[in-house]
Amino acid sequence: MLPPVDELNALDEGAASQALAPIIEGAPRFGRRLAGLRPYASYDELLDRALEMAMSMPEEEQIELIDSHPRIGAAPGTVGALSYREQGYDHDPGTADLQVRLDRLNEAYEHKFGFRFVIFVAGRPRSAIAKILEMSLGAEREAEKVRALTEVIAIARDRAQLLGRS
């Protein structure tokens, strides 16, 4: 659970970073950066600043943040509870053919861009996500990195709302 923002502001930096881990998939340097920018008036402010920070961090940290998220279609036992729900394993297990397709597309994407494909699933079926992933292979690297970072923060916003803090 996320603490109320006033409690988050009162925590030491390490504890604040740990408290934010569920919404940012545990990305360590990003969590420390967010903790270091306190105080926040609200989680909305925190997430607005998170987006600005994500776009201006060194690329190594941007990729760490993106890669903190599991692959689309990763084995259900390898993802956290929030990712499990977000990727729809509870209601859209997909097919073996779709899994092969996702694995192939993920490998091609990671080879081309050097980071994972991340998207705010938002209830879309995995077959639709596979189509988006396939289309993304035609994008330019910088545009795709910006898109992925934007999606990471969209996921964080959704998680904060789910956890009652936005």
C-alpha positions as CSV (number, residue, x, y, z in Angstrom):
1,M,0.0,0.0,0.0
2,L,1.1,3.5,-0.7
3,P,1.2,5.8,2.4
4,P,-0.6,9.1,2.3
5,V,1.6,11.8,0.7
6,D,2.2,13.5,4.0
7,E,3.5,10.3,5.5
8,L,5.6,9.7,2.4
9,N,7.1,13.1,2.8
10,A,8.1,12.4,6.4
11,L,9.9,9.1,5.6
12,D,13.6,8.9,5.3
13,E,14.8,8.7,1.6
14,G,15.3,4.9,1.7
15,A,11.9,4.2,3.2
16,A,10.2,6.7,0.8
17,S,11.9,5.0,-2.2
18,Q,10.7,1.6,-0.9
19,A,7.2,2.9,-0.4
20,L,7.1,4.0,-4.0
21,A,8.4,0.7,-5.4
22,P,4.9,-0.8,-6.2
23,I,4.0,2.0,-8.6
24,I,7.3,2.1,-10.4
25,E,8.0,-1.6,-10.5
26,G,10.8,-1.2,-8.1
27,A,13.2,0.8,-10.3
28,P,15.9,1.6,-7.7
29,R,17.5,4.8,-9.0
30,F,14.2,6.2,-10.2
31,G,12.7,5.6,-6.7
32,R,15.6,7.3,-5.0
33,R,15.3,10.3,-7.4
34,L,11.6,10.6,-6.6
35,A,12.2,10.3,-2.9
36,G,14.9,13.0,-3.2
37,L,12.4,15.5,-4.7
38,R,10.0,15.5,-1.8
39,P,8.0,17.1,-0.4
40,Y,5.0,16.6,-2.7
41,A,1.5,18.1,-2.2
42,S,-0.1,15.0,-3.8
43,Y,0.6,11.9,-5.7
44,D,-0.6,13.7,-8.9
45,E,2.2,16.2,-8.3
46,L,4.7,13.4,-7.7
47,L,3.7,11.7,-10.9
48,D,3.8,14.9,-12.9
49,R,7.3,15.5,-11.7
50,A,8.1,11.8,-12.3
51,L,7.3,12.2,-16.0
52,E,9.5,15.3,-16.2
53,M,12.3,13.5,-14.4
54,A,12.0,10.4,-16.5
55,M,12.4,12.4,-19.7
56,S,15.5,14.2,-18.5
57,M,17.4,11.5,-16.8
58,P,20.6,10.0,-18.3
59,E,19.7,7.3,-20.9
60,E,21.1,4.5,-18.7
61,E,18.6,5.3,-16.0
62,Q,15.8,5.7,-18.5
63,I,16.4,2.2,-19.8
64,E,16.7,0.9,-16.2
65,L,13.3,2.4,-15.5
66,I,11.8,0.9,-18.7
67,D,13.4,-2.5,-18.2
68,S,12.1,-2.7,-14.6
69,H,8.8,-3.6,-16.1
70,P,8.3,-7.3,-17.1
71,R,8.0,-8.2,-20.8
72,I,4.5,-8.2,-22.2
73,G,3.6,-11.9,-22.1
74,A,6.2,-12.8,-19.5
75,A,5.6,-16.1,-17.7
76,P,2.8,-15.3,-15.1
77,G,4.9,-16.7,-12.2
78,T,7.7,-14.1,-13.0
79,V,5.6,-10.9,-12.7
80,G,4.4,-9.1,-9.6
81,A,0.8,-9.0,-8.5
82,L,0.0,-5.6,-10.1
83,S,1.7,-6.7,-13.4
84,Y,-0.3,-9.9,-13.3
85,R,-3.5,-8.0,-13.1
86,E,-2.5,-5.4,-15.6
87,Q,-1.4,-7.9,-18.2
88,G,-4.7,-9.7,-17.9
89,Y,-3.5,-13.1,-16.9
90,D,-6.5,-13.4,-14.6
91,H,-9.0,-13.1,-17.6
92,D,-7.0,-13.3,-20.9
93,P,-4.5,-16.2,-20.8
94,G,-4.1,-16.1,-24.5
95,T,-3.1,-19.0,-26.7
96,A,0.2,-20.8,-27.3
97,D,0.4,-19.2,-30.8
98,L,-0.1,-15.7,-29.3
99,Q,2.6,-16.5,-26.7
100,V,5.1,-17.5,-29.4
101,R,4.2,-14.3,-31.3
102,L,4.7,-12.1,-28.3
103,D,8.0,-13.8,-27.5
104,R,9.2,-13.3,-31.1
105,L,8.1,-9.7,-31.1
106,N,9.6,-8.9,-27.8
107,E,13.0,-10.3,-28.9
108,A,12.9,-8.3,-32.1
109,Y,11.9,-5.1,-30.3
110,E,14.6,-5.5,-27.6
111,H,17.2,-6.3,-30.3
112,K,16.3,-3.2,-32.3
113,F,15.8,-0.6,-29.5
114,G,17.9,-2.0,-26.6
115,F,15.1,-1.9,-24.0
116,R,11.8,-3.6,-23.4
117,F,8.5,-2.8,-24.9
118,V,6.3,-1.3,-22.2
119,I,2.7,-0.2,-22.7
120,F,-0.2,0.6,-20.4
121,V,-2.4,-2.3,-21.2
122,A,-5.6,-0.6,-19.9
123,G,-7.7,-3.7,-20.3
124,R,-6.9,-4.3,-23.9
125,P,-6.6,-8.0,-24.9
126,R,-3.1,-9.3,-25.4
127,S,-3.8,-9.9,-29.1
128,A,-4.3,-6.1,-29.5
129,I,-1.1,-5.4,-27.6
130,A,0.8,-7.8,-29.9
131,K,-0.4,-5.7,-32.9
132,I,0.8,-2.5,-31.2
133,L,4.1,-4.1,-30.4
134,E,4.5,-5.2,-34.0
135,M,3.7,-1.7,-35.3
136,S,6.2,-0.2,-32.9
137,L,9.0,-2.0,-34.6
138,G,8.7,0.6,-37.4
139,A,9.3,3.5,-35.0
140,E,12.5,5.5,-34.5
141,R,14.5,4.7,-31.3
142,E,14.2,8.1,-29.6
143,A,10.4,8.3,-30.3
144,E,10.0,4.8,-28.9
145,K,12.0,5.6,-25.8
146,V,9.8,8.6,-25.1
147,R,6.7,6.6,-25.7
148,A,7.9,3.8,-23.3
149,L,8.8,6.3,-20.6
150,T,5.3,8.0,-21.0
151,E,3.7,4.6,-20.7
152,V,5.8,3.7,-17.5
153,I,4.4,6.9,-15.8
154,A,0.8,6.1,-17.1
155,I,1.2,2.7,-15.4
156,A,2.4,4.4,-12.2
157,R,-0.6,6.7,-12.3
158,D,-3.0,3.8,-12.7
159,R,-1.3,1.9,-9.9
160,A,-1.4,4.9,-7.6
161,Q,-5.1,5.3,-8.3
162,L,-5.7,1.6,-7.7
163,L,-3.9,1.9,-4.4
164,G,-6.1,4.8,-3.4
165,R,-3.6,7.6,-3.8
166,S,-4.5,9.6,-6.9
